[in-house]
């Protein structure tokens, strides 16, 4: 028995699973205090199923708290930024593409010191213990707790970052340090950005995980709990305290994993229609297709793993306007206030859900409240919604071939009939809580993205090393060794570099119980 929870911007969804069987799912309004929303949803599902907390083996939680905090520039901390790359990178200082407001929040505390590597592991600069000790003392004087360390080509050789962290920790024993080789991929500036973002969320991560833990204690749930990552796998709660940035976009990722499980399709397009937004993504072998290009988060370029998603402002709570017969749906939404502000619940705002009820696509709220809506308005709004979704499907497709389309999320009621570009449209049972089901799919993962020299150690040895590193990271995330398998191995020859340089991307996953 296990419980999956997804804390979204509008709803907190919970589902209870017995092995691979979905026993029950519930939706509850998200609260300002995320722990309270979890208590409401989980207590509701335990009450309805009469299952004892003692029978639960684990709880899996997906959350948007960290994404929202960074995008909104709220609840972030000052960060000490240490870059090992002098003099090669002094023309591009840290945080160069951050907004002025974000730089002010983070404090503009950075040090660029000698260090770093070439792609093949040769020294780029002369790393100096004396220089790092000097930086460590200055950080101590400024009383900065959250520290970001980045080094050129550290995914190839992490030694300088680890040595730097050890020295800084000696002078700042209470510090929380993020090293870039654990966060991003080879591109330096984007990886450094992701590392800084992670450090800025350090205090919030501690508070959110503590809030989740306290919520489970109040529910008398004593089993371990895990947090979903943005690659469709899980990590233990303690790891999230150190790497909150790895949860970015985990909500839509959970929905895609849940869609694959519920539909039985391992390769399809997933359309997740929530209360505020609709996310379009592609699943390959049951896991989200990852983005091949740097991803902007709150206007900041990053290169850590992220699902290849397109989001539009369309959901069940989206406001519908009609000006001179020009119908617009979204991007504004009533969000979690749907049950008080929409027409079907006695409010005065016309939403997409009102249109769906008036059209007879679903049955909740009070249908009488929308009985006087103009039929042309209803029909044209449904056509508009359908066109928005078809455009989104077209944007994530790689070719013109028809593919299965899986609709999930509470807003899937907005879609009527088939969709252009879809081989078939599937709305599986329990689709409204697919995100919580995706969170409950108990696998932990680890990945590695490094450049290897085939001329020096050979192809077989390079691939073996990369696989072992990915497996070790899966173990650290909580996977059982005997269940771990390699689900992705990508070789990218770098012909513009000498020594037979090849970039290897390897991903491993395994069960957590």
Secondary structure, 3 states (H helix, E strand, C coil): CEEEEEECCCEEEEEEEECCEEEEEEEEECCCCHHHHHHHHHHHHHHHHCCCHHHCCEEEEEECHHHHHHHHCCCCCCEEEEEEEECCCCCCCCCCCCCHHHHHHHCCEEEEEECCECCCCCECCCCCHHHHHHHHHHHHHHCCCEEEEEECCCCCCCHHHHHHHHHHHHHCCCCEEEEHHHCCCCCHHHHHHHHHHHHHCHHHHHHHHHHHHHHHHHCCCCCEEEEECCCCCEEEHHHHHHCHHHHCCHHHHHHHHHHHHHHCCCCEEEEEECCCCEEEEEEECCEECECCCCEEECCEEECCCCECCEEECCCCCEEEEEECCEEEEEEEECHHHHHHHEHHHCCCECEHHHHHHHHCCCCCCCHHHHCCCCHHHHHHHHHHHHHHHHHHHHHHCCCCCCEEEEEECHHHHHCCCCCCCEEEEECCCCHHHHHHHHHHCCEEEEEEEEEEEHHHHCHHHHHHHHHHHHHHHHHHHCCCHHHCEEEEEEEEECCCCCCCEEEEEEEEEEECC
